[in-house]
């Protein structure tokens, strides 16, 4: 069975400082990894997915199959980055079921 | 189309009562998912439909839970004989496969409180 681990429930970072939200997964196959974000009083929304290899709102995430990690990074935090972040996976491309981690609440300190 | 909608947004019920939630997906999305989220946890998969066919159900979905999508459009999730442990946020999402990938768009959720 697949599992996603986000070790930090809370993370506080000063504005302008680098951000790294950790995500580790366990799955024997080739999963697809995602980061979802939920801003205050908004619905859960996709931030980025590893196959896109995009930078969204300055965030990037690299899939490291050797370490089974998919950490989310941003070089310079902004106040509007404060939100709840969830790492998630689907077991293989085209599979539908998302397995989420427990989430990390990121707070940017002005 | 403003996205996935869910009704009601909040539901308070007494233990033992039945409740039904509705989800309206984004138009033309053929896939619809239900998740449950409890405090301090990430969403947990319950079930999903492709068109009107229910293709997968989690073991979390006990016999008291039933979901339908009769015409391949909106879906309902019914919980019979509610228990206090059913208190949670129930999330619906929809998607449409394009180019081999599949982005799930979430609704605002229905928060259930069982007294």
Interface residues (C-beta under 8 A of the other chain):
Chain A: X4 X9 X32 X43 X44 X45 X46 X49 X51 X86 X88 X90 X93 X94 X96 X97 X98 X99 X100 X101 X102 X103
Chain B: X3 X4 X31 X33 X35 X40 X41 X42 X43 X44 X45 X48 X50 X55 X56 X91 X95 X97 X100 X101 X102 X103 X104 X105 X106 X107 X108 X109
